[in-house]
Amino acid sequence: MSLERKARAYVAAVEGGATGDDLAAFYHPDVTQEEFPNRLVPAGIQRDLAAILKGAEVGSNLMDRQIYDIHTVTEVGDRVILEYTWTGYPRTPVGAIRPGESMSARICQVIEYEDGLIIRQRNYDCFDPF
């Protein structure tokens, strides 16, 4: 399977609310994820696998649903670069966004693979005002 297909399958799993072992199956045990500063995480954050999985659990409780509209996918060597629009529907208020209303972000995500699994991930999330 190409890395582009692996990346698309990963995004589809996240969009579908994958958590626990279903989500862990995409990651190398030594994965590091870096989320650069944004409206939801002002200081940015680095996560290991345990923190990624915990964040997915928290996110599944916060969001009723999420939509990932992929615009471009670029595969270069062991790296896949995705550009997409994320739309989320929170279960609780987020700033001025009320439950059932949408919030959105334009995102660039860089995923690096080792042995067919995500070993490094960088997220550049640009949220619309909320």
Backbone hydrogen bonds, N-H to C=O, Kabsch-Sander energy under -0.5 kcal/mol:
donor,donor_aa,acceptor,acceptor_aa,energy
6,K,2,S,-2.1
7,A,3,L,-2.9
8,R,4,E,-2.6
9,A,5,R,-2.4
10,Y,6,K,-2.3
11,V,7,A,-2.6
12,A,8,R,-2.4
13,A,9,A,-2.1
14,V,10,Y,-2.5
15,E,11,V,-2.9
16,G,12,A,-2.0
17,G,14,V,-1.7
18,A,13,A,-2.7
22,D,19,T,-1.1
23,L,19,T,-0.9
23,L,20,G,-0.6
24,A,20,G,-2.8
25,A,21,D,-1.6
26,F,23,L,-2.0
27,Y,24,A,-1.6
28,H,118,I,-2.9
31,V,28,H,-1.9
32,T,119,I,-1.6
33,Q,47,R,-2.6
34,E,121,Q,-3.1
35,E,33,Q,-0.5
35,E,45,I,-2.9
36,F,34,E,-0.6
36,F,123,N,-2.4
38,N,41,V,-1.4
44,G,41,V,-1.8
45,I,35,E,-2.3
47,R,33,Q,-3.1
52,I,48,D,-2.5
53,L,49,L,-2.5
54,K,50,A,-2.2
55,G,51,A,-2.6
56,A,52,I,-2.0
57,E,53,L,-1.8
58,V,54,K,-2.5
59,G,55,G,-2.9
60,S,56,A,-2.2
61,N,57,E,-1.3
61,N,58,V,-0.5
62,L,58,V,-1.5
63,M,59,G,-2.7
64,D,89,Y,-3.3
65,R,89,Y,-0.8
66,Q,15,E,-0.6
67,I,87,T,-2.8
69,D,67,I,-0.6
69,D,85,T,-3.0
70,I,68,Y,-1.0
71,H,83,E,-3.1
72,T,83,E,-1.6
74,T,81,I,-2.5
76,V,74,T,-0.5
76,V,79,R,-2.9
79,R,76,V,-2.0
80,V,111,I,-2.8
81,I,74,T,-2.9
82,L,80,V,-0.5
82,L,109,Q,-3.0
83,E,72,T,-2.2
84,Y,107,I,-2.5
85,T,69,D,-2.2
86,W,84,Y,-0.5
86,W,105,A,-3.0
87,T,67,I,-2.4
88,G,103,M,-2.7
89,Y,65,R,-2.4
91,R,62,L,-3.5
92,T,62,L,-0.6
94,V,97,I,-2.2
96,A,130,F,-4.0
97,I,94,V,-2.3
100,G,90,P,-1.4
101,E,98,R,-2.5
103,M,88,G,-2.3
105,A,86,W,-2.1
106,R,126,C,-2.5
107,I,84,Y,-3.1
107,I,105,A,-0.5
108,C,124,Y,-1.8
109,Q,82,L,-2.6
110,V,122,R,-2.6
111,I,80,V,-3.0
111,I,109,Q,-0.6
112,E,120,R,-3.2
113,Y,78,D,-2.9
114,E,117,L,-2.7
117,L,114,E,-1.8
118,I,26,F,-2.7
119,I,112,E,-2.8
120,R,112,E,-1.5
121,Q,32,T,-1.9
122,R,110,V,-2.5
123,N,34,E,-2.8
124,Y,108,C,-2.6
125,D,123,N,-0.6
126,C,106,R,-2.6
126,C,124,Y,-0.6
127,F,125,D,-0.7
128,D,104,S,-2.7
